[in-house]
Amino acid sequence: KKDVILKAHAFVKNNRPSFYYRHYHSEHYWWDNDDLDKEFKSRIGGELHIPSWKTRLTAGIENIKNYTYIANNAKETTPGRYLNRFTVAQESDNIQVFTARLEQGFTAGIFNLNTELTYQNSSNKTVLPLPELNVYANMFLKFKIAKVLNTEIGADVMYFTEYYAPDYSPALGQFVQQNQADKVAIGNYPIASVYANFLLKQTRFYVKYYHINEGIGNKKHFLVPHYPTTKGVLWLGLSWNFYN
């Protein structure tokens, strides 16, 4: 006798690549691509939601033709040293992307646990790389102090499996394909934080120590190749609404 929500969705899109794929003028890069083909995307998926169990499962598969991206045509200048050269490219072959996501919540008294687990698989990991597994978990105690101060004390962690993520180009301000001759993998490193949230009438304040596990494990705390994430840092926040 549980309420179960089932949804199905699908779309077909045939869009022209965005303006900056077609035209870009700067001191370091310059292109005009009026001959780009339209990106053809089709997707079908569904969702299963059971509110009383705090369970939501979604899955879908998407097919992309003429996927448009910024390719890295790096040139080796001296042994082991490369000069990155970026151009807009399109993948004429079809690319399939399968995604499945599970969101699960759990509550027992003041204890709460929220988890998100995502599986992804790209048929062309050179052009469209994706981490196969993404995990996020948030565990906290929720209660009141003196019956007026709403309090949450907990910890969260995020993690994704190793993959050859897109690089970032400061000159373009865009994510680009990695140099395939000198690419590096990121991932397989959890980032954990601990926090405390408080709410008293119209006032909210919190304290959080982000990346508490810094220096433990393989120390490869990167979300983008060559750009390490923030080291362990203490955050404080205050929000006060001035109304009755």
C-alpha positions as CSV (number, residue, x, y, z in Angstrom):
1,K,0.0,0.0,0.0
2,K,2.9,2.4,-0.8
3,D,2.6,5.2,-3.2
4,V,4.8,4.6,-6.2
5,I,5.5,7.2,-8.8
6,L,6.6,6.1,-12.3
7,K,7.7,8.5,-14.9
8,A,9.0,8.2,-18.5
9,H,10.6,10.8,-20.6
10,A,12.1,11.1,-24.0
11,F,13.4,13.9,-26.4
12,V,14.8,14.4,-29.8
13,K,16.9,17.5,-30.4
14,N,18.6,18.7,-33.5
15,N,20.5,21.9,-32.5
16,R,23.1,24.1,-34.1
17,P,26.3,24.2,-32.1
18,S,26.6,27.2,-29.8
19,F,27.9,30.5,-31.0
20,Y,31.4,30.1,-29.5
21,Y,31.9,26.8,-31.3
22,R,31.2,28.6,-34.5
23,H,32.9,31.9,-33.9
24,Y,35.7,32.9,-31.5
25,H,38.1,35.7,-31.8
26,S,40.9,36.4,-29.3
27,E,44.6,37.1,-29.2
28,H,45.6,33.5,-28.8
29,Y,42.7,31.6,-30.6
30,W,40.7,32.6,-33.6
31,W,38.2,30.5,-35.6
32,D,35.1,30.8,-37.8
33,N,33.2,27.5,-38.3
34,D,30.1,28.1,-40.4
35,D,30.2,24.6,-41.8
36,L,29.5,22.7,-38.5
37,D,26.8,20.1,-38.7
38,K,23.9,20.1,-36.2
39,E,24.1,18.0,-33.1
40,F,21.4,15.3,-33.2
41,K,20.5,14.0,-29.7
42,S,17.9,11.5,-28.7
43,R,17.2,10.2,-25.2
44,I,14.8,7.9,-23.5
45,G,14.6,7.3,-19.8
46,G,12.4,6.7,-16.7
47,E,12.1,7.3,-13.0
48,L,10.9,5.2,-10.1
49,H,10.0,7.2,-6.9
50,I,8.8,5.7,-3.6
51,P,8.3,8.7,-1.3
52,S,7.7,6.7,1.9
53,W,11.0,4.9,1.4
54,K,12.9,8.1,0.3
55,T,13.9,6.2,-2.8
56,R,14.3,7.6,-6.2
57,L,15.8,5.6,-9.1
58,T,16.4,7.2,-12.6
59,A,17.9,5.7,-15.7
60,G,18.3,6.7,-19.3
61,I,20.3,6.3,-22.5
62,E,21.2,9.0,-24.9
63,N,22.5,8.9,-28.4
64,I,24.6,11.8,-29.8
65,K,25.6,12.3,-33.4
66,N,28.0,15.1,-34.4
67,Y,29.0,15.7,-30.8
68,T,30.8,19.0,-30.7
69,Y,33.8,19.7,-28.5
70,I,37.2,21.5,-28.3
71,A,39.9,19.1,-29.5
72,N,43.5,19.3,-28.3
73,N,45.9,19.0,-31.3
74,A,49.0,19.2,-29.2
75,K,52.4,19.5,-30.9
76,E,55.6,18.2,-29.2
77,T,58.1,21.0,-29.3
78,T,60.9,19.2,-27.4
79,P,60.9,15.6,-26.0
80,G,58.3,15.5,-23.3
81,R,57.1,19.1,-23.8
82,Y,54.0,20.0,-25.8
83,L,52.3,23.1,-27.2
84,N,48.6,22.8,-26.8
85,R,46.6,23.8,-29.9
86,F,42.8,23.8,-29.6
87,T,40.3,23.5,-32.5
88,V,36.6,22.8,-32.6
89,A,35.9,19.3,-33.7
90,Q,32.8,17.1,-34.3
91,E,32.6,13.3,-33.8
92,S,30.7,11.9,-36.8
93,D,30.1,8.5,-35.2
94,N,27.3,8.0,-32.8
95,I,28.1,8.2,-29.1
96,Q,25.9,6.4,-26.5
97,V,25.8,7.5,-22.9
98,F,24.0,5.4,-20.3
99,T,23.2,6.9,-16.9
100,A,21.6,5.4,-13.8
101,R,21.2,7.2,-10.5
102,L,19.9,6.1,-7.1
103,E,19.0,8.5,-4.3
104,Q,18.3,6.9,-1.0
105,G,17.4,8.6,2.3
106,F,17.2,7.0,5.8
107,T,16.0,8.4,9.1
108,A,15.9,6.9,12.5
109,G,15.2,9.3,15.3
110,I,17.7,12.1,15.1
111,F,20.0,10.2,12.8
112,N,19.7,10.9,9.0
113,L,21.6,9.5,6.0
114,N,21.2,10.8,2.4
115,T,23.1,9.1,-0.4
116,E,23.4,9.6,-4.1
117,L,25.0,6.9,-6.3
118,T,25.4,7.6,-10.1
119,Y,26.7,5.2,-12.7
120,Q,27.7,6.5,-16.2
121,N,29.2,4.9,-19.3
122,S,30.2,6.6,-22.5
123,S,30.9,4.6,-25.6
124,N,33.6,7.1,-26.6
125,K,35.8,7.9,-23.6
126,T,38.4,9.8,-25.7
127,V,35.9,12.4,-26.9
128,L,33.3,12.3,-24.1
129,P,35.1,11.0,-20.9
130,L,32.9,10.4,-17.8
131,P,33.7,8.8,-14.4
132,E,31.9,5.5,-14.2
133,L,30.8,6.0,-10.6
134,N,30.0,9.1,-8.5
135,V,29.1,8.8,-4.9
136,Y,27.8,11.4,-2.4
137,A,26.8,10.7,1.2
138,N,25.6,13.0,3.9
139,M,25.2,11.7,7.4
140,F,24.0,14.0,10.2
141,L,22.1,14.3,13.5
142,K,19.1,16.6,13.5
143,F,17.7,17.9,16.8
144,K,16.7,21.0,18.8
145,I,18.6,22.6,21.7
146,A,16.4,24.0,24.4
147,K,13.5,23.4,22.1
148,V,14.3,26.6,20.0
149,L,17.7,26.1,18.3
150,N,17.4,23.8,15.3
151,T,20.7,21.9,15.0
152,E,22.3,19.7,12.4
153,I,25.8,18.1,13.1
154,G,27.2,15.8,10.5
155,A,29.7,14.9,7.8
156,D,29.6,14.5,4.1
157,V,31.9,12.9,1.5
158,M,32.0,12.9,-2.3
159,Y,34.0,10.5,-4.5
160,F,34.3,9.5,-8.2
161,T,36.3,6.8,-9.9
162,E,39.4,7.6,-11.9
163,Y,39.0,8.9,-15.4
164,Y,40.7,11.2,-18.0
165,A,38.6,14.4,-17.3
166,P,38.5,17.4,-19.7
167,D,41.3,19.9,-19.1
168,Y,40.7,23.6,-18.5
169,S,42.1,26.3,-20.8
170,P,42.5,29.7,-19.1
171,A,43.1,31.3,-22.6
172,L,39.6,30.1,-23.7
173,G,37.8,30.0,-20.4
174,Q,36.5,26.6,-21.5
175,F,36.9,22.9,-20.7
176,V,38.8,21.2,-23.5
177,Q,40.1,17.7,-24.5
178,Q,43.3,16.7,-22.8
179,N,46.5,16.3,-24.7
180,Q,46.1,12.6,-25.7
181,A,49.9,12.1,-25.8
182,D,50.4,13.3,-22.2
183,K,47.1,12.9,-20.5
184,V,46.6,12.4,-16.7
185,A,43.9,10.7,-14.8
186,I,42.1,12.2,-11.8
187,G,39.7,10.7,-9.3
188,N,39.7,7.8,-6.9
189,Y,40.0,10.3,-4.0
190,P,37.3,11.1,-1.5
191,I,36.8,14.6,-0.2
192,A,35.2,14.6,3.3
193,S,34.0,17.5,5.4
194,V,32.4,17.9,8.8
195,Y,29.9,20.7,9.7
196,A,27.3,22.1,12.1
197,N,24.3,24.1,11.0
198,F,22.1,26.1,13.4
199,L,18.8,28.0,12.9
200,L,17.3,30.3,15.5
201,K,14.2,32.1,14.3
202,Q,15.3,34.2,11.3
203,T,19.1,33.6,12.0
204,R,21.1,30.9,10.3
205,F,24.7,30.2,11.0
206,Y,27.1,27.4,10.3
207,V,30.7,26.2,10.8
208,K,32.3,23.7,8.4
209,Y,35.8,22.2,7.9
210,Y,36.1,21.4,4.3
211,H,38.4,18.6,3.1
212,I,39.2,17.3,6.6
213,N,41.0,14.2,5.1
214,E,43.7,16.3,3.3
215,G,47.0,14.5,3.3
216,I,45.5,11.1,3.7
217,G,45.6,8.5,0.9
218,N,47.0,9.2,-2.6
219,K,46.7,13.0,-2.1
220,K,45.4,13.4,-5.6
221,H,42.7,15.9,-4.7
222,F,41.8,17.2,-8.2
223,L,38.5,17.9,-9.8
224,V,40.2,19.2,-13.0
225,P,43.6,18.0,-14.3
226,H,46.5,20.1,-13.0
227,Y,44.2,22.2,-10.8
228,P,44.1,20.8,-7.2
229,T,41.1,21.4,-5.0
230,T,41.1,23.6,-1.9
231,K,43.1,22.3,0.9
232,G,41.6,21.8,4.4
233,V,39.9,25.1,5.3
234,L,37.5,26.3,8.0
235,W,34.4,28.0,6.8
236,L,32.0,30.2,8.9
237,G,28.7,31.6,7.7
238,L,25.9,33.8,9.0
239,S,22.5,34.7,7.4
240,W,20.2,37.1,9.3
241,N,16.8,38.1,7.8
242,F,15.7,41.5,9.1
243,Y,12.0,41.0,9.2
244,N,9.5,39.7,11.8
